[in-house]
Amino acid sequence: MSREAGDAVFAALLQRVGEAAPRPRLEPTRRVMDLLGDPQTSYPIIHVAGTNGKTSTSRIAESILRAYGLRTGLLTSPHLVRLNERIVIDGQPIGDETLAANWQDIQPYLAMVDSELLAAGDVALTFFEALTVLAFACFADAPVDVAVIEVGMGGEWDSTNVADGQVAVFTPIALDHMNRLGDTIAEIARTKSGVIKPAAAVVSAAQLTAARSEIERAAGLSESTLAVEGEAFELLESKVAVGGQLISVRGIAGTYSEIFLPLYGTHQAQNATLAIAAVESFLGGGSQALVGDLLAEGLGTATSPGRLQLVGTDPTVLVDAAHNPHGAAALAAALQEYFDFDEIVAVVGILADKDARGIVEALAPRVARFHVTQSNSERSVSVDTLADMVAECTSEETTFRFDDPAQALDDAREWAAEKPKRAVIVTGSITLVGEVLTLAEAGEWMTK
């Protein structure tokens, strides 16, 4: 019964304007929070913005904080299989009954603000605005000692920005969501830097010059401190290890050598480096080194579902939620560096607002054949449109079309099973990865 209660919350949220069409506004979310007594002020916050690596960086930072014995809240988006994944308390997706109870508690306040908005000729609270309110209320109810909050889209007008982050974290900023955030790196970075609050500690990955300038400007105006990768902290070394990698990091306050990270790819080592700097900034104002065994525990237990995640053996099936060229390039590099495959088949499905050509061109050097399909999302590019483009980038002979993702997977797994060093990678959209995770679990691909 409790699972039905959790699913009912998701169903109710789906009645609202979807996440693909966020409203560039903060007032409605702020109004609901005010009516609720501002639960987002009852715990400190690490606020994570950027284009790629936000979810992984957030999850790694949360894992380190939890190793310190803190009760943590974590808000990430989107989810892969169920809504509960987005609201994590003390390392566990929120329970269905707790989710439903908190949803019921905030209903009168959501309804009040919906009425005010509609009366003013505006759109009622959106899916993401209502979800943000729900998450902040859940964290206050728990209660948590600290919350790590991933920005939904952009920053300045993202509904999570009703909270004031003591630490503002920026993962690498690249072109994405250009129809919403602007056509240039500078415009996108300007929007994202809106999460910097007065006297915050700002921690940033290495950025393109245009993005760095915007972050520096915003940090200066808010009288915040700024620590940038490559200067204040850096990844010293990453070595391939069984099940992940050994990383050495010069943090803001200490140096940490050969710590095991159970995630693949140099980009994940960089995400971990950023997370370490963020936690150093939060726990000791950047002046105290982290405790070695606690850091090792935090990194060693970090997970990042849907990011180079192994979901099948015999043959190997990996899923990765790369959905823009920057993410696809990181995936291609990791496939070459961390795995010893002779040939790879990529099962791809891409959403209409993404740079599909850029994604395919980044993957093509590593991929022997493409199985083109589409997820159930109404925003998916049609199979034929995407396959025509893939064939143009690669060849007709190595491009295969499948209306059904399950069939695309079955054929890919059959092909990969024919030779010992072949593998399957599923990528291109988070919605496709989510569907394949469900298929893999139902088919018990890890045990066959």
C-alpha positions in Angstrom: 0.0 0.0 0.0 2.8 2.4 0.9 4.3 2.2 -2.6 0.9 3.3 -4.0 1.1 6.3 -1.7 4.5 7.3 -3.1 3.4 6.8 -6.7 0.3 8.9 -6.0 2.6 11.9 -5.0 4.3 11.5 -8.4 1.0 11.3 -10.2 -0.2 14.5 -8.5 3.0 16.3 -9.4 2.6 15.2 -13.0 -0.7 17.2 -13.2 1.4 20.3 -13.0 3.4 22.1 -15.6 6.4 19.8 -16.4 10.1 20.2 -15.8 10.8 20.7 -19.4 9.1 24.1 -19.2 10.3 25.8 -15.9 9.0 29.3 -15.1 11.8 31.8 -14.6 10.4 33.0 -11.3 11.1 32.6 -7.6 8.2 34.5 -5.9 5.7 31.6 -5.9 8.1 29.1 -4.3 9.2 31.8 -1.8 5.5 32.5 -1.0 4.8 28.8 -0.1 8.0 28.6 1.9 6.9 31.7 3.8 3.5 30.2 4.6 5.3 27.0 5.8 7.5 29.0 8.2 10.6 28.8 5.9 11.7 25.2 6.6 14.7 25.7 4.3 16.3 28.0 6.9 16.3 25.3 9.6 19.5 23.6 8.3 22.7 24.7 6.5 22.9 24.1 2.7 25.5 23.2 0.1 24.0 24.4 -3.2 25.4 22.7 -6.4 25.0 24.3 -9.8 26.7 23.7 -13.2 26.1 21.8 -16.4 27.7 18.4 -16.0 28.5 16.4 -12.9 26.0 18.1 -10.6 24.4 14.9 -9.4 27.6 13.0 -8.9 29.3 15.8 -7.1 26.2 16.3 -4.9 26.1 12.6 -4.1 29.8 12.3 -3.3 29.7 15.4 -1.0 26.7 14.0 0.8 28.5 10.7 1.3 31.5 12.4 2.9 29.2 14.4 5.2 27.4 11.3 6.2 30.7 9.6 7.1 31.2 12.4 9.5 28.1 11.3 11.4 25.9 14.1 10.1 22.3 13.4 9.2 22.0 14.5 5.6 19.4 15.6 3.1 20.1 15.3 -0.6 17.9 16.7 -3.4 18.9 15.7 -7.0 17.1 15.6 -10.3 15.8 14.0 -12.4 15.0 10.5 -11.1 15.9 7.4 -13.0 13.1 5.0 -11.9 11.1 6.5 -9.0 10.5 10.0 -7.6 11.7 8.9 -4.1 15.3 8.8 -5.5 15.3 12.6 -5.7 14.7 13.2 -1.9 17.3 11.2 0.0 17.6 11.3 3.8 20.7 9.9 5.5 21.7 8.1 2.4 18.3 6.4 1.7 15.6 7.5 -0.8 12.7 8.8 1.2 10.1 6.2 2.2 6.8 6.2 0.5 4.7 6.8 3.6 7.0 9.7 4.8 6.8 11.2 1.3 3.0 10.9 1.2 2.6 12.3 4.7 4.8 15.4 3.9 2.9 15.9 0.6 -0.4 15.9 2.5 1.0 18.4 5.0 1.9 21.0 2.3 -1.3 20.6 0.3 -3.2 23.6 1.8 -0.3 25.9 1.2 0.3 24.8 -2.4 -3.5 25.3 -3.0 -3.4 28.8 -1.5 -0.5 29.9 -3.7 -2.0 28.1 -6.8 -5.2 30.2 -6.3 -3.3 33.4 -5.9 -1.3 32.7 -9.1 -4.4 31.8 -11.2 -6.3 34.8 -9.9 -3.4 37.0 -11.1 -3.5 35.3 -14.5 -0.3 33.4 -13.9 0.4 29.6 -14.1 0.0 27.5 -11.0 3.0 26.1 -9.2 5.0 23.9 -11.6 6.1 20.3 -11.0 9.6 21.4 -9.9 8.4 24.3 -7.8 6.1 22.0 -5.8 8.8 19.3 -5.6 11.3 21.8 -4.2 8.8 22.8 -1.5 8.2 19.2 -0.7 11.9 18.4 -0.4 12.7 21.3 1.9 9.7 20.4 4.1 10.9 16.7 4.2 14.4 17.8 5.3 13.0 20.0 8.1 10.7 17.2 9.2 13.5 14.6 9.3 15.3 16.8 10.6 18.6 16.9 8.8 21.9 18.5 10.0 22.8 19.6 6.4 21.3 19.5 3.0 23.0 19.1 -0.3 20.8 20.7 -2.9 21.3 20.3 -6.7 20.0 23.1 -8.8 17.2 22.0 -11.3 18.0 24.3 -14.2 20.1 27.5 -14.3 20.4 29.0 -10.9 19.2 32.6 -10.4 15.5 31.8 -10.9 15.6 28.0 -10.2 13.1 27.3 -7.4 15.9 25.8 -5.2 17.3 29.3 -5.0 14.8 30.3 -2.3 17.4 28.7 0.0 20.7 30.4 1.0 23.6 28.1 0.5 26.5 28.6 2.9 28.6 26.9 0.2 27.9 27.4 -3.5 29.5 24.8 -5.8 30.0 25.0 -9.6 30.7 22.0 -11.7 31.9 22.6 -15.3 29.6 25.0 -17.2 28.9 24.2 -20.8 26.2 24.9 -23.4 22.9 23.2 -22.5 19.3 24.3 -22.2 20.2 27.2 -24.5 16.5 27.9 -25.2 16.1 28.7 -21.5 19.5 29.9 -20.3 21.1 31.8 -23.2 23.2 31.1 -26.2 26.6 31.8 -24.8 28.7 30.4 -21.9 28.7 33.8 -20.3 24.9 34.1 -20.3 24.5 30.6 -18.9 27.2 31.2 -16.2 25.5 34.5 -15.3 22.3 32.7 -14.6 24.0 29.9 -12.7 26.0 32.3 -10.6 22.8 33.6 -9.2 23.0 30.9 -6.5 25.9 32.8 -4.8 24.6 34.4 -1.6 26.2 37.0 0.6 29.4 35.9 2.3 29.2 32.4 0.9 32.1 30.1 0.3 32.2 29.6 -3.5 34.0 26.5 -4.8 34.3 26.0 -8.6 35.7 23.4 -11.0 38.0 24.7 -13.7 35.9 26.8 -16.1 36.1 28.3 -19.5 37.2 32.0 -19.2 33.8 33.4 -19.9 32.2 31.3 -17.2 34.9 32.0 -14.7 34.6 35.7 -15.2 30.9 35.6 -14.3 31.5 33.5 -11.2 34.3 35.9 -10.1 32.0 38.9 -10.7 29.1 37.3 -8.6 31.5 36.2 -5.8 32.9 39.7 -5.7 29.6 41.5 -5.5 28.4 39.2 -2.7 31.6 39.4 -0.7 32.1 35.7 -1.0 35.3 33.7 -0.9 36.2 31.9 -4.1 38.3 28.7 -4.5 38.9 27.5 -8.0 40.2 24.1 -9.2 43.8 24.2 -10.4 44.7 27.0 -8.0 43.1 26.5 -4.6 42.7 22.7 -5.0 43.3 20.1 -7.7 43.2 16.4 -8.7 46.8 15.2 -8.5 46.4 11.7 -9.8 43.9 9.1 -10.8 44.8 5.5 -11.3 42.6 2.7 -12.6 41.8 0.2 -9.9 39.5 -2.8 -9.7 35.9 -1.5 -9.4 36.9 2.1 -9.8 40.0 4.2 -9.2 42.6 5.5 -6.7 42.6 9.3 -6.5 45.1 11.7 -4.9 43.8 15.2 -4.2 45.3 18.5 -3.1 42.3 20.0 -1.2 41.9 23.5 0.1 43.1 22.5 3.5 44.9 19.2 3.1 46.3 16.6 0.7 44.7 13.2 0.5 46.6 10.3 -1.2 45.4 7.2 -3.0 41.8 7.0 -1.8 39.6 4.5 -3.4 36.6 5.9 -5.4 34.2 3.2 -6.7 33.2 5.2 -9.8 34.7 5.1 -13.3 36.2 7.9 -15.3 38.5 10.8 -14.7 35.5 13.1 -14.8 34.3 11.3 -11.6 37.7 11.9 -10.0 37.3 15.6 -10.8 33.7 15.5 -9.3 35.2 13.9 -6.2 37.9 16.6 -6.0 35.2 19.3 -6.2 33.1 17.5 -3.6 36.1 17.3 -1.2 36.8 21.1 -1.6 33.1 21.8 -1.0 33.0 19.7 2.2 36.3 21.3 3.4 34.7 24.7 2.9 31.6 23.6 4.8 33.1 21.8 7.8 36.1 24.0 8.6 35.8 27.1 6.4 38.5 25.7 4.2 41.0 25.8 7.1 40.9 22.2 8.4 41.9 19.1 6.6 39.4 16.3 6.4 39.9 13.3 8.6 41.6 10.6 6.4 39.6 7.6 7.4 36.3 9.5 7.3 37.1 10.8 3.9 38.0 7.3 2.8 34.7 6.0 4.1 32.7 8.8 2.4 34.4 8.2 -1.0 34.4 4.4 -0.7 30.6 4.3 -0.1 29.7 6.9 -2.8 27.4 5.8 -5.5 26.2 7.5 -8.7 23.3 5.6 -10.2 23.0 5.9 -14.0 26.6 7.2 -14.4 28.8 4.5 -16.0 26.8 2.0 -13.9 27.2 -1.7 -14.5 23.7 -3.3 -14.9 24.6 -6.5 -16.7 27.3 -9.2 -17.0 27.8 -11.8 -19.7 27.6 -9.7 -21.7 28.7 -6.4 -20.0 26.0 -3.8 -20.1 26.7 -0.3 -18.8 24.4 2.7 -18.6 25.4 6.3 -18.6 23.1 9.4 -18.4 25.3 11.5 -20.7 22.8 13.8 -22.6 25.0 16.5 -24.0 28.4 16.6 -25.9 30.4 17.4 -22.8 29.0 14.4 -21.0 29.3 12.1 -24.0 33.0 13.1 -24.4 33.6 12.2 -20.7 31.9 8.9 -21.3 33.9 8.1 -24.4 37.2 8.9 -22.6 36.2 6.7 -19.6 35.3 3.8 -21.9 38.8 3.9 -23.4 40.7 4.5 -20.2 38.9 2.3 -17.7 37.8 -0.7 -19.7 39.4 -3.2 -22.0 36.7 -3.7 -24.6 37.5 -4.5 -28.3 34.1 -3.5 -29.6 31.1 -1.5 -28.1 27.5 -1.2 -29.3 25.8 1.9 -28.1 22.0 1.9 -27.6 21.0 5.5 -27.9 17.9 7.6 -27.5 18.1 11.4 -27.3 15.5 14.1 -26.4 14.6 16.8 -28.9 16.1 19.8 -27.0 19.6 18.2 -27.0 22.6 18.5 -29.3 22.2 15.0 -30.7 24.9 15.4 -33.4 27.4 16.6 -30.8 26.6 13.5 -28.6 26.9 11.0 -31.4 30.2 12.6 -32.7 31.7 12.4 -29.2 30.8 8.7 -28.9 31.5 7.6 -32.5 35.3 7.0 -32.1 34.6 4.4 -29.4 31.5 2.7 -30.8 31.4 -0.1 -33.4 27.7 0.1 -34.0 24.7 2.2 -32.9 21.3 0.8 -32.0 19.0 3.8 -32.3 15.8 3.8 -30.4 13.6 6.2 -28.3 12.4 6.3 -24.7 8.8 6.7 -23.7 9.3 10.5 -23.2 7.2 12.6 -25.4 10.3 14.7 -26.0 12.2 11.9 -27.6 13.6 12.4 -31.1 11.9 9.9 -33.5 13.9 6.7 -34.3 14.2 7.5 -38.0 15.2 11.2 -37.5 17.9 10.2 -35.0 19.1 7.2 -37.1 19.4 9.2 -40.2 21.6 11.6 -38.4 23.7 8.8 -36.8 24.2 7.2 -40.2 25.3 10.6 -41.6 27.9 10.8 -38.8 29.0 7.2 -39.0 27.6 4.8 -41.7 24.4 3.2 -42.7 26.0 -0.2 -42.2 26.7 0.4 -38.5 23.3 2.1 -37.7 20.4 -0.1 -36.7 16.8 1.1 -36.0 14.5 -0.1 -33.2 11.1 1.3 -32.2 11.2 -0.7 -29.0 14.1 -0.1 -26.5 13.8 -3.6 -25.2 14.3 -5.0 -28.7 17.3 -2.7 -29.2 18.8 -4.0 -25.9 18.1 -7.7 -26.7 19.8 -7.4 -30.1 22.7 -5.5 -28.6 23.2 -8.1 -25.9 23.1 -10.9 -28.4 25.7 -9.2 -30.6 27.9 -8.5 -27.5 27.6 -12.1 -26.3 29.1 -13.4 -29.6 32.7 -12.4 -28.7 34.4 -12.1 -25.3 35.5 -8.5 -25.3 32.4 -6.8 -26.5 30.1 -4.6 -24.4 26.8 -2.6 -24.5 26.6 1.0 -23.4 23.1 2.7 -23.1 23.2 6.4 -23.2 21.8 9.7 -24.7 19.0 10.5 -22.2 18.2 10.0 -18.6 14.7 8.7 -19.5 16.2 5.9 -21.7 18.7 4.9 -18.9 15.8 4.8 -16.4 13.8 2.4 -18.6 16.8 0.2 -19.1 17.5 0.0 -15.4 14.0 -1.4 -15.0 14.6 -3.9 -17.8 17.9 -5.0 -16.3 16.4 -5.6 -12.9 13.5 -7.5 -14.2 15.7 -9.6 -16.5 18.3 -10.2 -13.7 21.1 -9.3 -16.0 23.6 -9.1 -13.2 23.1 -12.7 -12.2 22.8 -14.5 -15.5 
